Amino acid sequence: NNDAEKGKLGDGTWFHSPASTTIFGYPLSIFFIVVNEFCERFSYYGMRAVLVLYFKYFLKWDEDFATTIYHTFVALCYLTPILGAIVADSWLGKFKTIVYLSIVYAVGQVVMAVSAIQDITDANKDGTPDNMTLHVALSMVGLLLIALGTGGIKPCVAAFGGDQFEDHQEKQRSTFFSIFYLSINAGSLISTLITPILRAQTCGIHIQQECYPLAFGVPAALMVVALIVFIVGSPMYIRNPPQGNIIVKVCKCIGFAVKNRFRHRSSQYPKREHWMDWAEEKYDKLLIAQVKMALKVLFLYIPLPMFWALFDQQGSRWTFQATTMNGNFATSLSSHQTVNPILILILVPIMDTLIYPLISKCFNFTPLRRITVGMFLAALAFVAAALLQIQIDKTLPDFPSSTEGQVKCSTLPATCQSISVFHMESKTDFSFICKFYMVILYYTVLTGGFSLYGRSHHGFSPNTVHMAWQIIQYFLMTSGEVVFSVTGLEFSYSQAPSNMKSVLQAGWLLTVAVGNIIVLIVAEAATLKDQWAEYILFASLLVLVCIIFAIMAYFYTYTDPTKIEAQFGEMEPEEKEKRKSFDMPRKGSAESHKEDRRSSDSSSDDECTKQTKI
């Protein structure tokens, strides 16, 4: 193990570039990064697996509001990566960004676990929190910190792992990313299997209830472990200093082109082939060409959020659907949520080695066609969910309307029972005699109180639609994800310029965030009485978007960024020489200055003509 090479950053801090100890040709440092990623993904997906249930059964929110907050949280988790990438590349560097935001992340998970402890505000020891506002406030603060932490480190960890390899370790680097992806799925698989079981346990000082503190506490502990493991490997890491964020540079280039085009909007100025060509006065033509290629791919991203709008409802609407079905909810929920990662691990190699080659023998199954098929499969998954919901609705009792409440008695003896009834903003206690094995009495809200009336049901049978029927929609959705997501990332990588990979990665994550925002808009705007109708609405919207995307894909022309960059690379020395001469200070009289200005304008026009020909 050689001594570490050291260098100094602009702010006086040191960065290390050690020749790390290797195991089987791999730097020892990457094992700390892989373990860190496993623990972090366990923490995130474990918490998310029971989040909507916590909203509904602990905070007592209705399903619509719980769905709204859930998708708002997921959207924030996919908006903050852009912030994390800018901070890491422009200011702190990847290592410090990961450490600082992991601390924020861990604090958020701990706050979330504390918010689920009902005993901290249960003064009367009845098992119900007396100050629900405190629990809501703590949970919202926790979720905000988690969103900032998990989103902020998302673009940094994989890239930081890639930095640990030397130029001659391309093969090892490629294998590392496969192992890294495996650790993500392993963390997701194990956490979604364990966390619902932890939730089903009972705990509490005064009254034993479903143990949300344990379900949130274990993920919080894993996040603390992730942070410790990452810091322990600190002496072995190669830390590259921040070199400026390409996302910021791209935004500045686009902004300058737009402003320059607006300044020269008069018809007296000659038109240019592309609106980005108006940035030539300030930026290199190579960068402009790279931005053009990136924008071409980002334009195709516009319809994609609709897919994620359906995909992420697995954790909200589909989870609520499972609660109305027959089966052991704790074990069935955990097994259902593990279907997705298990199917991904099975379907990815099957698609690559069997399905795609077979289809390619019939016709050219391009990446954009695969993405279109993936969107269609997701729409079919929601049609299956709608058909299942129709069958579930047939087994459900006649629930009260929005102007009614209900009182439920199950297996109560024929004696007087004290029942707590919540209505409006008040709490009223009353007693009555239960004379049936199971009774449901409805009350209508009146001015100043309520009235009971004789609408009752006796001996409801359990729901007969089993949770196993959800496997069909999960299979269709996961098949769509494999065809859509994996192909989309591969397509984006192949069509992106060499220095714009992070830009397109940020754009891809942004589509996930926008998709969750679409769920909020549609769920709030479309006041549909039946849940199956909402499923059909989402499926119809995705089919419509699928058709639009297919038309856009038809007119898309595939490019080879490497060849285009090579062409501009050959021109670059000549371009720099021209730019240098253009930027030389001019001296002389006013007439000479005007003459030089006319000369430079003529030279710029010649360059524009050359660029058009190329």
Backbone torsions as a table, in degrees:
resi	resn	phi	psi	omega
1	ASN	NA	115.0	-177.8
2	ASN	-78.2	160.5	176.2
3	ASP	-65.7	149.0	-179.1
4	ALA	-72.5	139.0	171.8
5	GLU	-84.2	139.4	-176.5
6	LYS	-121.7	149.5	175.4
7	GLY	-142.4	164.5	-176.3
8	LYS	-114.3	133.3	177.2
9	LEU	-82.3	174.2	-177.9
10	GLY	-62.2	-29.9	-177.6
11	ASP	-89.7	6.6	177.2
12	GLY	94.2	-8.1	179.5
13	THR	-82.8	157.1	-175.9
14	TRP	-98.0	145.2	168.5
15	PHE	-119.4	150.0	-175.0
16	HIS	-109.9	142.8	174.7
17	SER	-131.0	69.8	-172.7
18	PRO	-79.0	151.7	168.8
19	ALA	-87.9	90.8	-168.6
20	SER	-69.1	156.8	170.7
21	THR	-62.6	137.1	-177.7
22	THR	-112.2	148.1	175.1
23	ILE	-126.8	118.7	-176.3
24	PHE	54.9	34.1	177.9
25	GLY	85.8	-0.3	-178.8
26	TYR	-108.1	140.0	175.6
27	PRO	-60.4	136.1	-179.8
28	LEU	-60.1	-27.6	-176.3
29	SER	-62.4	-29.7	-175.5
30	ILE	-69.6	-22.8	179.1
31	PHE	-68.3	-34.4	174.9
32	PHE	-66.6	-36.8	-179.4
33	ILE	-69.6	-40.8	179.3
34	VAL	-65.3	-44.7	178.9
35	VAL	-63.3	-40.7	176.9
36	ASN	-58.6	-44.4	-178.9
37	GLU	-66.4	-39.7	177.6
38	PHE	-59.5	-48.9	-178.7
39	CYS	-65.1	-39.2	-178.9
40	GLU	-66.9	-42.3	178.7
41	ARG	-69.2	-34.9	173.6
42	PHE	-60.0	-45.5	-178.5
43	SER	-61.4	-46.2	-175.7
44	TYR	-69.7	-53.7	-176.0
45	TYR	-71.0	-30.3	176.2
46	GLY	-63.7	-45.5	177.7
47	MET	-64.3	-42.4	-176.0
48	ARG	-69.6	-24.8	-176.4
49	ALA	-63.2	-30.9	-177.0
50	VAL	-116.2	11.5	-172.8
51	LEU	-64.1	-48.5	-177.9
52	VAL	-67.3	-30.0	177.2
53	LEU	-69.5	-36.5	175.1
54	TYR	-62.5	-43.3	177.6
55	PHE	-59.7	-44.4	-173.1
56	LYS	-77.5	-45.9	-170.4
57	TYR	-96.7	-23.5	178.3
58	PHE	-98.9	-51.6	179.9
59	LEU	-82.1	-7.9	175.8
60	LYS	64.0	34.8	175.9
61	TRP	-85.7	152.0	175.2
62	ASP	-75.8	166.6	-172.9
63	GLU	-62.7	-37.9	-178.3
64	ASP	-65.5	-45.1	-179.1
65	PHE	-69.6	-37.7	177.2
66	ALA	-62.3	-41.2	177.7
67	THR	-63.4	-41.1	179.6
68	THR	-60.5	-48.7	-178.7
69	ILE	-67.1	-38.6	179.8
70	TYR	-59.9	-49.1	-177.2
71	HIS	-73.6	-26.4	172.6
72	THR	-64.5	-42.3	178.4
73	PHE	-62.7	-47.5	-179.8
74	VAL	-62.1	-40.1	178.4
75	ALA	-60.7	-42.4	178.4
76	LEU	-63.3	-37.4	179.9
77	CYS	-62.7	-25.7	-178.5
78	TYR	-104.8	-0.6	172.3
79	LEU	-92.5	-35.4	-176.1
80	THR	-69.5	-19.6	176.5
81	PRO	-56.8	-32.4	178.7
82	ILE	-63.2	-42.0	177.8
83	LEU	-63.7	-43.6	180.0
84	GLY	-62.4	-40.6	-179.9
85	ALA	-64.8	-41.6	-179.7
86	ILE	-65.8	-43.9	-179.9
87	VAL	-63.6	-43.3	-176.6
88	ALA	-68.0	-44.3	-174.3
89	ASP	-82.7	-23.7	-174.6
90	SER	-106.0	-18.7	-170.3
91	TRP	-135.1	-70.2	-169.7
92	LEU	-87.8	-25.5	-169.7
93	GLY	87.9	161.9	-174.0
94	LYS	-65.7	-43.5	-174.9
95	PHE	-60.6	-53.8	-178.7
96	LYS	-64.0	-36.7	178.6
97	THR	-62.4	-43.8	179.4
98	ILE	-63.3	-45.2	-178.0
99	VAL	-64.3	-51.3	-176.1
100	TYR	-63.5	-45.1	-178.1
101	LEU	-74.6	-25.1	174.1
102	SER	-67.7	-34.9	174.8
103	ILE	-63.2	-44.9	176.2
104	VAL	-59.3	-43.4	179.7
105	TYR	-59.2	-50.2	-178.4
106	ALA	-62.6	-41.6	177.6
107	VAL	-61.0	-42.1	178.6
108	GLY	-61.0	-41.5	178.9
109	GLN	-65.7	-39.7	178.2
110	VAL	-65.0	-43.8	178.0
111	VAL	-61.0	-39.2	178.7
112	MET	-63.3	-41.7	178.6
113	ALA	-65.2	-40.8	178.9
114	VAL	-64.8	-36.7	-178.7
115	SER	-63.9	-21.0	-177.9
116	ALA	-90.7	1.8	179.2
117	ILE	-87.3	105.0	-176.1
118	GLN	-69.7	-23.3	-174.5
119	ASP	-70.9	-17.8	-176.9
120	ILE	-69.4	-20.8	176.9
121	THR	-124.9	11.3	-177.9
122	ASP	-91.0	75.4	-176.5
123	ALA	-67.8	-37.6	-177.8
124	ASN	-87.6	3.3	173.0
125	LYS	58.4	36.9	178.8
126	ASP	-100.8	5.7	178.2
127	GLY	86.8	-1.9	179.9
128	THR	-115.8	127.9	178.9
129	PRO	-57.8	135.2	179.5
130	ASP	-84.7	-23.9	-179.7
131	ASN	-121.9	79.0	-177.0
132	MET	-65.7	-27.3	179.6
133	THR	-59.9	-38.6	178.6
134	LEU	-63.6	-43.0	-179.8
135	HIS	-65.6	-40.2	178.3
136	VAL	-64.2	-44.3	-179.4
137	ALA	-62.5	-44.4	179.2
138	LEU	-62.6	-43.0	-178.8
139	SER	-66.2	-37.4	179.1
140	MET	-68.6	-40.2	176.5
141	VAL	-63.5	-43.8	179.0
142	GLY	-59.9	-46.5	-179.3
143	LEU	-65.0	-37.0	178.6
144	LEU	-64.4	-43.1	178.6
145	LEU	-66.3	-39.2	179.1
146	ILE	-64.5	-44.3	180.0
147	ALA	-60.6	-42.0	178.6
148	LEU	-65.5	-41.1	-177.1
149	GLY	-71.7	-53.7	-176.3
150	THR	-67.0	-37.6	178.0
151	GLY	-70.9	-39.3	-177.3
152	GLY	-66.0	-36.1	-178.1
153	ILE	-88.3	-12.3	-174.7
154	LYS	-55.6	-47.3	-178.7
155	PRO	-80.6	-4.4	-172.3
156	CYS	-98.3	-37.7	-169.5
157	VAL	-65.7	-50.2	-179.0
158	ALA	-62.8	-42.5	179.6
159	ALA	-65.5	-37.4	178.2
160	PHE	-65.4	-37.5	175.5
161	GLY	-63.9	-40.9	177.9
162	GLY	-63.7	-29.5	-179.9
163	ASP	-68.2	-16.9	-175.2
164	GLN	-76.7	-9.4	-176.5
165	PHE	-100.4	148.1	175.0
166	GLU	-83.5	170.9	-177.6
167	ASP	-62.2	-30.7	-177.6
168	HIS	-84.0	3.1	-177.4
169	GLN	-108.5	40.6	-178.9
170	GLU	-59.7	-43.5	-178.5
171	LYS	-63.2	-44.7	179.4
172	GLN	-65.2	-37.2	178.8
173	ARG	-63.6	-43.2	178.8
174	SER	-61.3	-42.9	178.0
175	THR	-64.9	-37.6	178.6
176	PHE	-57.8	-44.2	-178.8
177	PHE	-65.0	-32.7	175.6
178	SER	-66.3	-44.1	177.8
179	ILE	-64.8	-39.2	178.9
180	PHE	-60.7	-45.6	178.8
181	TYR	-64.7	-37.3	177.9
182	LEU	-63.5	-39.8	179.7
183	SER	-64.9	-34.2	176.6
184	ILE	-62.8	-48.6	-178.7
185	ASN	-68.5	-35.3	178.4
186	ALA	-65.3	-44.2	177.7
187	GLY	-62.3	-43.1	178.3
188	SER	-63.6	-44.9	-176.9
189	LEU	-63.0	-49.8	-175.9
190	ILE	-68.0	-41.0	-177.1
191	SER	-67.7	-41.1	180.0
192	THR	-71.4	-17.6	175.1
193	LEU	-82.6	-39.3	-172.9
194	ILE	-86.6	-43.3	-171.2
195	THR	-59.0	-45.2	176.8
196	PRO	-60.6	-31.9	177.1
197	ILE	-69.1	-39.5	176.6
198	LEU	-62.8	-40.4	178.1
199	ARG	-61.5	-34.9	-177.3
200	ALA	-72.6	-14.7	176.0
201	GLN	-68.3	158.7	178.8
202	THR	-106.6	141.5	177.9
203	CYS	-154.9	167.2	-179.2
204	GLY	142.4	146.0	-179.1
205	ILE	-76.3	-45.1	-175.5
206	HIS	-97.9	-48.2	-179.2
207	ILE	-131.6	131.7	-179.8
208	GLN	-75.1	124.0	179.5
209	GLN	-137.6	175.9	177.5
210	GLU	-55.6	135.4	-166.8
211	CYS	-93.5	76.2	174.7
212	TYR	-66.0	-34.6	176.7
213	PRO	-58.7	-37.2	178.0
214	LEU	-71.1	-41.1	-179.8
215	ALA	-62.9	-32.7	177.1
216	PHE	-91.6	-26.9	-176.3
217	GLY	-70.2	-39.9	178.8
218	VAL	-63.5	-47.7	173.8
219	PRO	-57.9	-36.6	177.7
220	ALA	-63.6	-41.6	178.7
221	ALA	-64.1	-39.0	179.1
222	LEU	-66.1	-33.0	178.1
223	MET	-69.3	-37.0	175.6
224	VAL	-64.4	-41.4	177.1
225	VAL	-62.1	-42.4	179.2
226	ALA	-58.2	-43.5	-179.9
227	LEU	-64.8	-44.4	-178.7
228	ILE	-63.8	-45.0	-179.7
229	VAL	-60.3	-42.4	-178.2
230	PHE	-65.8	-40.0	-179.6
231	ILE	-69.8	-36.5	179.7
232	VAL	-59.2	-36.2	179.8
233	GLY	-79.9	4.2	-173.7
234	SER	-54.0	-44.1	-177.6
235	PRO	-64.1	-18.5	-174.9
236	MET	-94.8	-9.2	-171.9
237	TYR	-78.2	144.2	165.6
238	ILE	-87.6	121.4	-176.9
239	ARG	-116.4	110.8	177.3
240	ASN	-86.1	137.2	-179.7
241	PRO	-68.6	152.0	177.1
242	PRO	-61.8	135.4	-175.2
243	GLN	-119.2	18.0	-178.6
244	GLY	94.5	138.0	-174.9
245	ASN	-89.9	127.7	-178.2
246	ILE	-66.9	-29.0	179.0
247	ILE	-62.2	-43.6	178.5
248	VAL	-63.7	-42.6	-178.7
249	LYS	-63.4	-42.2	179.1
250	VAL	-63.3	-44.1	179.7
251	CYS	-61.8	-40.7	178.5
252	LYS	-65.3	-39.9	179.6
253	CYS	-64.0	-44.6	178.8
254	ILE	-64.7	-42.8	179.6
255	GLY	-61.5	-41.4	178.9
256	PHE	-65.3	-40.8	179.7
257	ALA	-61.8	-42.5	-179.6
258	VAL	-65.4	-45.8	-179.1
259	LYS	-65.2	-41.3	-179.7
260	ASN	-66.7	-37.3	177.6
261	ARG	-66.3	-38.2	179.9
262	PHE	-66.8	-36.6	179.2
263	ARG	-67.8	-30.8	-177.7
264	HIS	-108.4	37.8	-177.7
265	ARG	-76.4	-12.4	179.9
266	SER	-65.0	150.6	-177.9
267	SER	-69.2	-13.1	-179.2
268	GLN	-73.1	-16.9	178.3
269	TYR	-91.2	135.4	-179.5
270	PRO	-65.9	143.6	178.7
271	LYS	-73.0	155.3	177.1
272	ARG	-116.0	157.1	-172.0
273	GLU	-58.9	-39.6	-177.8
274	HIS	-135.6	146.9	-176.7
275	TRP	-65.2	-24.3	176.8
276	MET	-70.1	-17.5	178.8
277	ASP	-64.8	-15.3	178.2
278	TRP	-73.5	-3.3	175.8
279	ALA	-92.2	1.7	-175.1
280	GLU	-63.0	-26.8	-178.7
281	GLU	-64.6	-21.3	-174.4
282	LYS	-122.8	-28.9	-173.2
283	TYR	-118.0	152.5	179.1
284	ASP	-63.3	149.1	179.8
285	LYS	-67.1	-27.4	176.9
286	LEU	-64.8	-46.3	178.2
287	LEU	-62.3	-41.2	-180.0
288	ILE	-62.1	-42.2	178.5
289	ALA	-64.0	-38.1	178.5
290	GLN	-66.8	-39.9	177.5
291	VAL	-63.6	-40.2	178.1
292	LYS	-58.8	-45.1	179.7
293	MET	-64.0	-40.3	179.4
294	ALA	-65.9	-42.8	179.7
295	LEU	-63.9	-32.9	179.1
296	LYS	-62.7	-39.7	178.0
297	VAL	-75.4	-42.0	-179.8
298	LEU	-61.1	-31.3	176.6
299	PHE	-61.8	-37.0	178.0
300	LEU	-69.9	-19.3	179.4
301	TYR	-72.0	-17.7	-171.6
302	ILE	-55.0	-44.3	-179.8
303	PRO	-79.7	-12.9	-169.6
304	LEU	-66.4	-29.6	-179.2
305	PRO	-55.3	-26.1	-178.7
306	MET	-63.2	-32.7	176.5
307	PHE	-62.1	-46.8	-178.6
308	TRP	-67.9	-26.3	176.2
309	ALA	-60.2	-37.4	177.8
310	LEU	-82.3	-41.7	-174.3
311	PHE	-59.9	-45.8	-174.5
312	ASP	-76.3	-4.5	174.4
313	GLN	-76.4	-4.4	171.5
314	GLN	-58.9	-33.6	-177.7
315	GLY	-89.0	-3.9	-179.3
316	SER	-124.0	-80.0	-174.8
317	ARG	-62.8	-42.2	-178.7
318	TRP	-68.7	-32.6	175.8
319	THR	-66.1	-42.9	176.5
320	PHE	-63.7	-36.2	177.8
321	GLN	-61.5	-39.3	-179.7
322	ALA	-63.9	-30.3	-179.2
323	THR	-68.4	-17.9	-179.9
324	THR	-99.6	11.7	-176.6
325	MET	-112.5	167.8	-177.1
326	ASN	-83.2	140.2	179.1
327	GLY	137.8	165.2	176.0
328	ASN	-74.0	108.8	-169.4
329	PHE	-63.7	-41.0	-176.4
330	ALA	-61.7	-49.5	-178.2
331	THR	-76.2	-37.8	-178.2
332	SER	-67.4	-39.6	179.4
333	LEU	-63.0	-44.6	-179.2
334	SER	-64.0	-40.9	180.0
335	SER	-69.1	-34.7	179.3
336	HIS	-66.9	-42.0	-176.5
337	GLN	-75.1	-15.4	174.8
338	THR	-87.2	-9.3	179.1
339	VAL	-59.2	-42.1	-176.4
340	ASN	-61.3	-56.4	-179.3
341	PRO	-64.7	-33.6	178.8
342	ILE	-65.7	-46.3	-179.8
343	LEU	-64.5	-34.4	177.9
344	ILE	-61.4	-46.5	-179.6
345	LEU	-63.9	-29.4	179.7
346	ILE	-83.4	-44.5	-170.8
347	LEU	-77.1	-31.5	-178.2
348	VAL	-57.6	-52.7	178.7
349	PRO	-67.3	-32.7	178.7
350	ILE	-64.9	-43.5	178.8
351	MET	-61.9	-45.4	-175.2
352	ASP	-70.6	-37.5	-173.1
353	THR	-97.2	-19.4	-174.0
354	LEU	-125.0	-57.3	-171.6
355	ILE	-67.5	-52.9	-177.6
356	TYR	-61.4	-45.4	178.1
357	PRO	-61.1	-37.5	179.3
358	LEU	-65.8	-44.3	-179.8
359	ILE	-66.5	-36.9	-178.6
360	SER	-63.9	-23.9	177.2
361	LYS	-70.7	-23.4	-179.7
362	CYS	-90.4	-45.5	177.9
363	PHE	-157.6	168.9	-176.6
364	ASN	-75.5	103.3	-176.9
365	PHE	-90.2	79.5	-174.9
366	THR	-68.8	161.6	178.3
367	PRO	-55.2	-40.7	-178.8
368	LEU	-68.0	-32.7	175.2
369	ARG	-68.3	-37.2	176.7
370	ARG	-62.3	-44.3	179.4
371	ILE	-60.4	-40.4	178.1
372	THR	-62.0	-43.8	177.9
373	VAL	-63.2	-39.6	178.2
374	GLY	-60.5	-41.1	177.7
375	MET	-65.0	-39.2	179.8
376	PHE	-66.4	-38.6	177.6
377	LEU	-64.0	-37.8	177.3
378	ALA	-64.3	-38.8	176.4
379	ALA	-63.2	-40.9	177.6
380	LEU	-62.8	-36.1	178.7
381	ALA	-61.0	-39.4	179.7
382	PHE	-74.9	-28.5	172.5
383	VAL	-64.5	-43.0	176.9
384	ALA	-61.8	-40.6	177.5
385	ALA	-63.2	-37.7	179.0
386	ALA	-66.8	-43.6	178.4
387	LEU	-62.8	-40.1	177.5
388	LEU	-65.8	-39.5	-180.0
389	GLN	-63.1	-36.3	178.0
390	ILE	-61.6	-41.6	178.3
391	GLN	-68.2	-37.3	178.4
392	ILE	-64.6	-42.6	-177.5
393	ASP	-59.6	-28.7	179.9
394	LYS	-68.9	-23.1	-177.9
395	THR	-98.0	-7.1	-177.2
396	LEU	-83.0	148.8	176.8
397	PRO	-71.0	172.9	179.6
398	ASP	-83.2	94.5	-176.3
399	PHE	-74.2	155.4	179.0
400	PRO	-67.5	156.7	178.7
401	SER	-78.9	-176.8	-177.8
402	SER	-67.1	-19.0	179.3
403	THR	-96.1	6.4	-178.3
404	GLU	-124.2	161.6	172.8
405	GLY	-124.8	-173.6	178.9
406	GLN	-150.0	153.9	174.7
407	VAL	-121.9	128.0	-179.1
408	LYS	-114.3	134.8	173.6
409	CYS	-124.9	129.0	179.0
410	SER	-126.7	124.5	175.8
411	THR	49.2	47.9	178.0
412	LEU	-96.2	143.9	177.9
413	PRO	-71.1	163.7	-177.6
414	ALA	-78.7	58.7	176.8
415	THR	-133.0	172.9	-178.1
416	CYS	-73.8	128.8	180.0
417	GLN	-120.6	137.0	176.6
418	SER	-87.1	118.2	-177.2
419	ILE	-113.7	131.8	175.5
420	SER	-92.0	124.4	-179.0
421	VAL	-115.3	126.8	177.5
422	PHE	-101.7	127.4	174.2
423	HIS	-150.6	140.1	-173.8
424	MET	54.1	-127.6	-178.2
425	GLU	-108.2	7.5	-177.2
426	SER	-112.0	167.7	178.2
427	LYS	-128.5	123.2	-175.7
428	THR	-121.8	132.7	175.4
429	ASP	-100.6	137.5	174.4
430	PHE	-149.7	163.0	-177.9
431	SER	-124.1	146.3	173.9
432	PHE	-154.4	167.1	-176.8
433	ILE	-97.9	123.8	176.5
434	CYS	-88.0	117.0	-177.6
435	LYS	-108.9	1.1	-176.6
436	PHE	-120.4	161.2	176.6
437	TYR	-61.1	-43.0	175.8
438	MET	-144.4	128.6	-177.3
439	VAL	-132.7	139.6	169.4
440	ILE	-125.3	117.8	179.2
441	LEU	-108.6	135.2	179.5
442	TYR	-104.0	144.7	174.9
443	TYR	-126.1	145.7	177.9
444	THR	-100.5	132.5	-179.2
445	VAL	-71.6	125.2	178.4
446	LEU	-118.2	171.6	177.6
447	THR	-67.6	118.4	177.1
448	GLY	83.0	5.3	179.2
449	GLY	171.3	-151.8	-180.0
450	PHE	-147.3	165.9	177.2
451	SER	-135.1	136.8	176.1
452	LEU	-87.1	146.3	175.9
453	TYR	-141.1	168.7	-164.8
454	GLY	-83.3	42.1	175.2
455	ARG	-101.5	108.9	-174.2
456	SER	-141.5	160.2	179.0
457	HIS	-129.3	145.1	-177.0
458	HIS	-120.5	130.6	171.5
459	GLY	59.2	57.5	176.2
460	PHE	-61.0	136.0	174.3
461	SER	-84.5	152.6	-179.9
462	PRO	-66.7	160.4	177.9
463	ASN	-60.8	139.6	-175.9
464	THR	-100.4	-11.4	179.0
465	VAL	-82.9	117.1	-173.5
466	HIS	-82.6	151.4	-179.5
467	MET	-62.3	-22.7	-177.9
468	ALA	-60.2	-23.9	179.7
469	TRP	-65.5	-20.1	178.2
470	GLN	-70.1	-15.8	-179.2
471	ILE	-57.9	-33.8	-177.6
472	ILE	-61.7	-49.6	-178.2
473	GLN	-69.6	-33.2	176.3
474	TYR	-65.6	-39.5	178.9
475	PHE	-63.9	-45.4	-180.0
476	LEU	-64.0	-42.6	-178.9
477	MET	-66.5	-42.4	180.0
478	THR	-67.6	-38.0	175.6
479	SER	-60.5	-42.7	176.8
480	GLY	-62.8	-39.2	179.9
481	GLU	-64.0	-43.9	-178.9
482	VAL	-62.0	-45.3	-178.4
483	VAL	-71.1	-36.1	-175.3
484	PHE	-82.1	-57.6	-169.8
485	SER	-72.2	-50.9	-178.3
486	VAL	-61.7	-45.1	178.9
487	THR	-65.2	-39.5	-179.8
488	GLY	-61.6	-42.7	178.5
489	LEU	-66.6	-40.6	178.6
490	GLU	-64.3	-43.7	178.8
491	PHE	-62.5	-45.8	-179.5
492	SER	-61.0	-40.8	-179.0
493	TYR	-66.4	-41.3	-176.9
494	SER	-71.5	-27.5	-176.8
495	GLN	-97.6	-3.3	-176.9
496	ALA	-90.6	141.7	172.9
497	PRO	-61.3	161.4	-173.4
498	SER	-59.5	-34.0	-177.5
499	ASN	-100.7	10.4	-176.9
500	MET	-115.0	12.8	-179.4
501	LYS	-60.3	-41.8	-178.6
502	SER	-68.0	-33.0	178.6
503	VAL	-62.6	-46.9	-179.2
504	LEU	-71.3	-31.6	175.3
505	GLN	-64.3	-42.4	176.5
506	ALA	-63.4	-40.0	177.5
507	GLY	-64.3	-38.8	178.5
508	TRP	-63.9	-45.7	178.1
509	LEU	-63.5	-32.7	179.0
510	LEU	-64.9	-33.7	178.0
511	THR	-63.9	-33.5	177.0
512	VAL	-65.3	-44.2	178.9
513	ALA	-61.5	-46.6	-179.6
514	VAL	-63.5	-36.3	177.8
515	GLY	-59.6	-41.1	178.5
516	ASN	-70.5	-31.1	175.3
517	ILE	-67.5	-35.8	177.5
518	ILE	-61.3	-38.9	177.8
519	VAL	-59.1	-43.2	179.6
520	LEU	-61.3	-44.5	-176.6
521	ILE	-66.7	-48.6	-177.0
522	VAL	-66.9	-43.3	-177.9
523	ALA	-64.1	-34.8	-179.5
524	GLU	-82.1	-37.8	-176.5
525	ALA	-76.6	-39.9	-177.6
526	ALA	-90.2	94.4	-179.6
527	THR	-83.7	74.8	-179.3
528	LEU	-91.7	135.4	-177.6
529	LYS	-70.8	-40.6	-175.5
530	ASP	-98.8	136.9	-179.4
531	GLN	-67.6	-34.5	-179.8
532	TRP	-63.3	-32.5	178.9
533	ALA	-67.0	-35.8	177.8
534	GLU	-67.6	-37.9	176.1
535	TYR	-61.0	-44.1	179.6
536	ILE	-64.6	-36.8	178.5
537	LEU	-61.6	-47.6	179.4
538	PHE	-63.5	-40.6	179.0
539	ALA	-63.1	-40.8	-179.9
540	SER	-65.9	-42.0	178.6
541	LEU	-62.3	-39.7	-179.5
542	LEU	-68.8	-37.5	176.8
543	VAL	-62.5	-42.6	177.8
544	LEU	-60.6	-46.7	178.8
545	VAL	-64.1	-36.4	179.2
546	CYS	-60.4	-41.7	178.6
547	ILE	-65.2	-43.4	178.5
548	ILE	-61.3	-43.9	-179.7
549	PHE	-64.5	-38.6	179.2
550	ALA	-61.3	-38.6	178.0
551	ILE	-66.8	-44.2	177.9
552	MET	-61.6	-41.0	-178.8
553	ALA	-66.4	-32.5	-178.9
554	TYR	-62.0	-35.8	-177.5
555	PHE	-93.1	0.9	-179.4
556	TYR	-79.1	137.4	177.2
557	THR	-109.4	122.0	179.6
558	TYR	-69.1	142.3	-178.7
559	THR	-124.9	163.9	174.1
560	ASP	-115.0	96.5	-176.3
561	PRO	-56.7	-33.3	-177.9
562	THR	-62.7	-44.5	-179.8
563	LYS	-66.0	-42.3	-180.0
564	ILE	-63.5	-42.9	178.6
565	GLU	-65.1	-35.3	178.4
566	ALA	-65.4	-38.9	178.1
567	GLN	-62.0	-45.1	-179.8
568	PHE	-73.2	-27.0	177.6
569	GLY	-64.6	-35.8	177.5
570	GLU	-68.3	-32.4	-178.9
571	MET	-80.0	-18.5	-168.8
572	GLU	-60.4	-44.4	179.0
573	PRO	-57.6	-43.4	178.6
574	GLU	-65.1	-39.0	-179.2
575	GLU	-65.3	-41.1	-179.8
576	LYS	-64.5	-38.7	179.9
577	GLU	-64.1	-42.4	178.3
578	LYS	-64.9	-41.9	-178.5
579	ARG	-66.3	-36.0	179.0
580	LYS	-63.7	-43.4	179.7
581	SER	-69.3	-31.0	179.5
582	PHE	-69.2	-33.8	-175.7
583	ASP	-89.2	-1.0	-179.2
584	MET	-64.6	140.0	179.8
585	PRO	-63.8	138.2	-178.0
586	ARG	-104.8	134.6	-179.8
587	LYS	-124.3	161.5	177.2
588	GLY	127.8	-169.1	-178.4
589	SER	-74.8	174.3	179.3
590	ALA	-63.3	-37.9	180.0
591	GLU	-64.9	-41.7	179.3
592	SER	-63.4	-38.4	179.5
593	HIS	-62.7	-42.3	179.4
594	LYS	-65.8	-38.6	-179.1
595	GLU	-64.6	-43.1	177.7
596	ASP	-61.0	-39.4	-178.2
597	ARG	-64.3	-42.8	178.4
598	ARG	-64.3	-37.8	-179.8
599	SER	-64.2	-43.3	-179.8
600	SER	-66.7	-36.9	177.8
601	ASP	-61.7	-43.4	179.2
602	SER	-62.1	-42.6	178.9
603	SER	-61.9	-40.3	179.3
604	SER	-63.5	-39.5	178.7
605	ASP	-63.9	-39.2	178.5
606	ASP	-62.6	-41.4	178.5
607	GLU	-62.5	-41.6	179.9
608	CYS	-60.9	-42.2	179.1
609	THR	-63.2	-42.9	177.7
610	LYS	-59.9	-45.1	-178.6
611	GLN	-62.1	-39.9	179.1
612	THR	-61.7	-42.5	179.1
613	LYS	-63.1	-42.5	179.5
614	ILE	-62.8	NA	NA
